[in-house]
Amino acid sequence: MGSVNKGKTRKIVGLVFLVLFAVIVVLGFIFYDEIYGENGWTSIKTGYGFLDTLLSFLPRILGSIEALFITLLVLYVLGFVMRKIFKGTPRRVTVGKLAVSIARVVIWAAGLIAVLAVWGVNVAALIAGAGVLTLIVGLGMQSLIADVVAGVFLVCDGTLQVGDIVTIDGWRGTVQEIGIRNTKLINYSGDIRVANNSTIKVFINQSREISYPTVLVGVGYEENLQHVKEVFEANKAKLRAMCPTLLGDIDFNGVDSLSASSVDLHFGAKCSEGDFFAAQRQMRCAIKTVFEENEIHIPFPQVDVHMAPSDENAAPASENTAPTDENAAPAEDAPETEE
C-alpha cells in the first residue's frame, strides 16, 4: 500500500507541475509582445537590483519552463502510449516498463540539454566532448553499465517478468518492476526489496508452474492408520470445500515420520503460487476439523512416565529406637542417698 500511495503521489505532483508549466507557457504566448517587445518588461529599469536582474533573465526563465513543459508532456504521452501498446501478458508489461525507463533517461537528458542551450551554454561543444566524457564516466561507472546490460538480458531472456513470484537470496516476493538499473520486489506484507540487476545471479521463479504446498499433521500412536485413511477419503469433498484456494483435492501421501509424540502424516494439494501460504493454512484448519469430528486424536508433545511397582512384601524399615519387652520387669528405683 505504501508503494502504491507513493506512486500516486508522484503522478499527482507531476501533473500539477505539468499544468502549472502549461499555464505559464500559455501566458508567455499571450503576453509575448509585452515580454519580448522593444519596450517590453525586459527593458524596464525599476532601480531595484534584484528585480532588474529577474526581469533581464525573464526570457531565459520562460524558455527553461517551456523546455521542461515539453519534456514532461512527452514523458506523459510516452507513458500512456507504452501502457496501451505493452499491456496484456507479463512479458509485454515487463518489456514496456524497461522501454519506458530507458526512454525516460533519454528524454530527461534531451530536456536538460535544451535548458542549458536556453541559458547560453555551447551545447555543440558539450555534445562533442560527450565522447571523452562518456569514456571517463564509463570507466568509473562499470557497475552501472553492468546493471543496465543485465536488466536488458533479464527481459530479453524472459526468465523474469513483472508479476512473477520469485525468491532472490532467500527473499520471496512479487516482481514489481524491472528497471534499467535495479529490480524491485514486494512481499506479502508490503516490504520492498531493491536488487541491482547485475547481482541477480541465481533466483527461483515460482510462478511458471502450479505450486504444491504440503502440510504435516500428527496423529496419536494409538490411532489405526487404516481408519484414518478411510475417514480422510470419506471427507475429501468436505475438505475440498473448506479450502477454496486449492485447484484440486487434497492428497494423502502417507506417513512422513515417526516423531516422539505422534505419527506425522503428509498431505498436499495443488494451488497457484500466490495462494501458497493461504492454502497451507486452510489445509491445516480443514484436516484438524475433520479429525476432531471423527475423534481422531491429534497429540501434543508429551512425556509418558512409567512408575516401577512397589514391593508389598518388603520388610518395614527398622526404627532407630530399640524394641521394648512388655514382660520385662520395671526397673527398680534408685536408692535414695542419705545426706
Contacts in CASP RR format, 6 or more apart in sequence:
PFRMAT RR
TARGET T0000
AUTHOR 0000-0000-0000
METHOD contacts of the structure
MODEL  1
MGSVNKGKTRKIVGLVFLVLFAVIVVLGFIFYDEIYGENGWTSIKTGYGF
LDTLLSFLPRILGSIEALFITLLVLYVLGFVMRKIFKGTPRRVTVGKLAV
SIARVVIWAAGLIAVLAVWGVNVAALIAGAGVLTLIVGLGMQSLIADVVA
GVFLVCDGTLQVGDIVTIDGWRGTVQEIGIRNTKLINYSGDIRVANNSTI
KVFINQSREISYPTVLVGVGYEENLQHVKEVFEANKAKLRAMCPTLLGDI
DFNGVDSLSASSVDLHFGAKCSEGDFFAAQRQMRCAIKTVFEENEIHIPF
PQVDVHMAPSDENAAPASENTAPTDENAAPAEDAPETEE
1 190 0 8 1.000
2 190 0 8 1.000
3 176 0 8 1.000
3 186 0 8 1.000
3 190 0 8 1.000
3 192 0 8 1.000
14 72 0 8 1.000
17 68 0 8 1.000
17 72 0 8 1.000
18 69 0 8 1.000
18 72 0 8 1.000
18 73 0 8 1.000
18 76 0 8 1.000
21 65 0 8 1.000
21 66 0 8 1.000
21 68 0 8 1.000
21 69 0 8 1.000
21 72 0 8 1.000
22 69 0 8 1.000
24 62 0 8 1.000
24 65 0 8 1.000
24 69 0 8 1.000
25 62 0 8 1.000
25 65 0 8 1.000
25 66 0 8 1.000
25 69 0 8 1.000
28 35 0 8 1.000
28 62 0 8 1.000
33 40 0 8 1.000
34 40 0 8 1.000
34 41 0 8 1.000
35 41 0 8 1.000
35 42 0 8 1.000
35 58 0 8 1.000
35 59 0 8 1.000
35 62 0 8 1.000
36 42 0 8 1.000
36 59 0 8 1.000
37 43 0 8 1.000
41 55 0 8 1.000
41 58 0 8 1.000
42 55 0 8 1.000
42 56 0 8 1.000
42 58 0 8 1.000
42 59 0 8 1.000
44 52 0 8 1.000
44 55 0 8 1.000
45 52 0 8 1.000
46 52 0 8 1.000
46 55 0 8 1.000
60 118 0 8 1.000
60 119 0 8 1.000
63 118 0 8 1.000
64 115 0 8 1.000
64 118 0 8 1.000
64 119 0 8 1.000
67 111 0 8 1.000
67 114 0 8 1.000
67 115 0 8 1.000
67 118 0 8 1.000
68 111 0 8 1.000
68 115 0 8 1.000
70 111 0 8 1.000
70 114 0 8 1.000
71 107 0 8 1.000
71 108 0 8 1.000
71 110 0 8 1.000
71 111 0 8 1.000
71 114 0 8 1.000
74 107 0 8 1.000
75 104 0 8 1.000
75 107 0 8 1.000
75 108 0 8 1.000
78 100 0 8 1.000
78 103 0 8 1.000
78 104 0 8 1.000
78 107 0 8 1.000
79 100 0 8 1.000
82 96 0 8 1.000
82 99 0 8 1.000
82 100 0 8 1.000
82 103 0 8 1.000
85 96 0 8 1.000
86 92 0 8 1.000
86 93 0 8 1.000
86 95 0 8 1.000
86 96 0 8 1.000
86 97 0 8 1.000
86 99 0 8 1.000
87 93 0 8 1.000
90 161 0 8 1.000
90 162 0 8 1.000
90 163 0 8 1.000
90 164 0 8 1.000
91 158 0 8 1.000
91 161 0 8 1.000
93 161 0 8 1.000
93 162 0 8 1.000
93 163 0 8 1.000
94 155 0 8 1.000
94 158 0 8 1.000
94 160 0 8 1.000
94 161 0 8 1.000
94 162 0 8 1.000
94 175 0 8 1.000
94 178 0 8 1.000
95 155 0 8 1.000
97 162 0 8 1.000
97 177 0 8 1.000
97 178 0 8 1.000
97 179 0 8 1.000
98 151 0 8 1.000
98 152 0 8 1.000
98 155 0 8 1.000
98 178 0 8 1.000
98 179 0 8 1.000
98 180 0 8 1.000
101 179 0 8 1.000
101 180 0 8 1.000
102 180 0 8 1.000
105 180 0 8 1.000
113 123 0 8 1.000
113 126 0 8 1.000
113 127 0 8 1.000
116 123 0 8 1.000
116 126 0 8 1.000
117 123 0 8 1.000
138 144 0 8 1.000
138 145 0 8 1.000
143 196 0 8 1.000
143 198 0 8 1.000
144 181 0 8 1.000
146 197 0 8 1.000
146 198 0 8 1.000
147 180 0 8 1.000
147 181 0 8 1.000
147 182 0 8 1.000
147 196 0 8 1.000
147 197 0 8 1.000
147 198 0 8 1.000
148 180 0 8 1.000
148 181 0 8 1.000
148 197 0 8 1.000
149 198 0 8 1.000
150 197 0 8 1.000
150 198 0 8 1.000
150 200 0 8 1.000
151 178 0 8 1.000
151 179 0 8 1.000
151 180 0 8 1.000
151 183 0 8 1.000
151 197 0 8 1.000
152 180 0 8 1.000
154 160 0 8 1.000
154 178 0 8 1.000
154 183 0 8 1.000
154 197 0 8 1.000
154 200 0 8 1.000
155 161 0 8 1.000
155 178 0 8 1.000
159 205 0 8 1.000
160 166 0 8 1.000
160 175 0 8 1.000
160 178 0 8 1.000
160 183 0 8 1.000
160 200 0 8 1.000
160 203 0 8 1.000
160 205 0 8 1.000
161 175 0 8 1.000
161 178 0 8 1.000
162 175 0 8 1.000
162 176 0 8 1.000
162 177 0 8 1.000
162 178 0 8 1.000
163 174 0 8 1.000
163 175 0 8 1.000
163 176 0 8 1.000
163 207 0 8 1.000
164 174 0 8 1.000
164 175 0 8 1.000
164 205 0 8 1.000
164 206 0 8 1.000
164 207 0 8 1.000
164 208 0 8 1.000
165 172 0 8 1.000
165 173 0 8 1.000
165 174 0 8 1.000
165 175 0 8 1.000
165 205 0 8 1.000
165 206 0 8 1.000
165 207 0 8 1.000
165 273 0 8 1.000
165 274 0 8 1.000
166 172 0 8 1.000
166 173 0 8 1.000
166 174 0 8 1.000
166 175 0 8 1.000
166 185 0 8 1.000
166 203 0 8 1.000
166 204 0 8 1.000
166 205 0 8 1.000
166 206 0 8 1.000
166 207 0 8 1.000
167 173 0 8 1.000
167 203 0 8 1.000
167 204 0 8 1.000
167 206 0 8 1.000
168 185 0 8 1.000
168 193 0 8 1.000
168 195 0 8 1.000
168 200 0 8 1.000
168 203 0 8 1.000
169 195 0 8 1.000
171 185 0 8 1.000
171 187 0 8 1.000
171 193 0 8 1.000
172 187 0 8 1.000
172 206 0 8 1.000
173 185 0 8 1.000
173 186 0 8 1.000
173 187 0 8 1.000
173 188 0 8 1.000
173 193 0 8 1.000
174 185 0 8 1.000
174 186 0 8 1.000
174 187 0 8 1.000
175 183 0 8 1.000
175 184 0 8 1.000
175 185 0 8 1.000
176 184 0 8 1.000
176 185 0 8 1.000
176 186 0 8 1.000
176 192 0 8 1.000
177 183 0 8 1.000
177 184 0 8 1.000
178 184 0 8 1.000
178 197 0 8 1.000
179 197 0 8 1.000
181 196 0 8 1.000
181 197 0 8 1.000
182 194 0 8 1.000
182 195 0 8 1.000
182 196 0 8 1.000
182 197 0 8 1.000
183 194 0 8 1.000
183 195 0 8 1.000
183 197 0 8 1.000
183 200 0 8 1.000
184 192 0 8 1.000
184 193 0 8 1.000
184 194 0 8 1.000
185 192 0 8 1.000
185 193 0 8 1.000
185 194 0 8 1.000
185 195 0 8 1.000
186 192 0 8 1.000
186 193 0 8 1.000
187 193 0 8 1.000
188 277 0 8 1.000
206 273 0 8 1.000
206 276 0 8 1.000
207 273 0 8 1.000
210 247 0 8 1.000
210 270 0 8 1.000
210 271 0 8 1.000
210 272 0 8 1.000
211 270 0 8 1.000
211 271 0 8 1.000
211 272 0 8 1.000
211 273 0 8 1.000
211 274 0 8 1.000
211 276 0 8 1.000
212 268 0 8 1.000
212 269 0 8 1.000
212 270 0 8 1.000
212 271 0 8 1.000
213 268 0 8 1.000
213 269 0 8 1.000
213 271 0 8 1.000
213 276 0 8 1.000
213 277 0 8 1.000
213 279 0 8 1.000
213 280 0 8 1.000
213 283 0 8 1.000
214 253 0 8 1.000
214 266 0 8 1.000
214 267 0 8 1.000
214 268 0 8 1.000
214 280 0 8 1.000
215 266 0 8 1.000
215 267 0 8 1.000
215 268 0 8 1.000
215 280 0 8 1.000
215 283 0 8 1.000
215 284 0 8 1.000
215 287 0 8 1.000
216 256 0 8 1.000
216 257 0 8 1.000
216 264 0 8 1.000
216 265 0 8 1.000
216 266 0 8 1.000
216 267 0 8 1.000
217 264 0 8 1.000
217 265 0 8 1.000
217 267 0 8 1.000
217 284 0 8 1.000
217 287 0 8 1.000
217 288 0 8 1.000
217 291 0 8 1.000
217 298 0 8 1.000
218 259 0 8 1.000
218 262 0 8 1.000
218 263 0 8 1.000
218 264 0 8 1.000
218 265 0 8 1.000
218 298 0 8 1.000
218 299 0 8 1.000
219 225 0 8 1.000
219 228 0 8 1.000
219 262 0 8 1.000
219 263 0 8 1.000
219 265 0 8 1.000
219 291 0 8 1.000
219 296 0 8 1.000
219 297 0 8 1.000
219 298 0 8 1.000
219 299 0 8 1.000
220 261 0 8 1.000
220 262 0 8 1.000
220 263 0 8 1.000
220 297 0 8 1.000
220 298 0 8 1.000
220 299 0 8 1.000
221 262 0 8 1.000
221 263 0 8 1.000
222 297 0 8 1.000
223 263 0 8 1.000
223 296 0 8 1.000
223 297 0 8 1.000
225 255 0 8 1.000
225 263 0 8 1.000
227 296 0 8 1.000
228 265 0 8 1.000
228 291 0 8 1.000
228 296 0 8 1.000
229 252 0 8 1.000
231 290 0 8 1.000
231 291 0 8 1.000
231 294 0 8 1.000
231 296 0 8 1.000
232 239 0 8 1.000
232 252 0 8 1.000
232 290 0 8 1.000
233 252 0 8 1.000
235 290 0 8 1.000
235 294 0 8 1.000
236 249 0 8 1.000
236 250 0 8 1.000
238 286 0 8 1.000
238 290 0 8 1.000
239 249 0 8 1.000
239 250 0 8 1.000
239 283 0 8 1.000
239 286 0 8 1.000
239 287 0 8 1.000
239 290 0 8 1.000
240 246 0 8 1.000
240 248 0 8 1.000
240 249 0 8 1.000
240 250 0 8 1.000
242 282 0 8 1.000
242 285 0 8 1.000
242 286 0 8 1.000
242 289 0 8 1.000
243 250 0 8 1.000
243 269 0 8 1.000
243 279 0 8 1.000
243 282 0 8 1.000
243 283 0 8 1.000
243 286 0 8 1.000
244 282 0 8 1.000
245 271 0 8 1.000
245 272 0 8 1.000
245 275 0 8 1.000
245 278 0 8 1.000
245 279 0 8 1.000
245 282 0 8 1.000
246 269 0 8 1.000
246 270 0 8 1.000
246 271 0 8 1.000
246 279 0 8 1.000
246 282 0 8 1.000
246 283 0 8 1.000
247 269 0 8 1.000
247 270 0 8 1.000
247 271 0 8 1.000
247 272 0 8 1.000
248 269 0 8 1.000
248 270 0 8 1.000
249 269 0 8 1.000
250 267 0 8 1.000
250 268 0 8 1.000
250 269 0 8 1.000
250 283 0 8 1.000
250 286 0 8 1.000
250 287 0 8 1.000
251 267 0 8 1.000
251 268 0 8 1.000
251 269 0 8 1.000
252 265 0 8 1.000
252 266 0 8 1.000
252 267 0 8 1.000
253 266 0 8 1.000
253 267 0 8 1.000
253 268 0 8 1.000
254 265 0 8 1.000
254 266 0 8 1.000
255 263 0 8 1.000
255 264 0 8 1.000
255 265 0 8 1.000
255 266 0 8 1.000
256 264 0 8 1.000
256 265 0 8 1.000
256 266 0 8 1.000
257 264 0 8 1.000
258 264 0 8 1.000
260 301 0 8 1.000
261 299 0 8 1.000
261 300 0 8 1.000
261 301 0 8 1.000
261 302 0 8 1.000
262 298 0 8 1.000
262 299 0 8 1.000
267 283 0 8 1.000
267 287 0 8 1.000
268 283 0 8 1.000
269 279 0 8 1.000
269 283 0 8 1.000
271 279 0 8 1.000
288 298 0 8 1.000
291 298 0 8 1.000
292 298 0 8 1.000
END
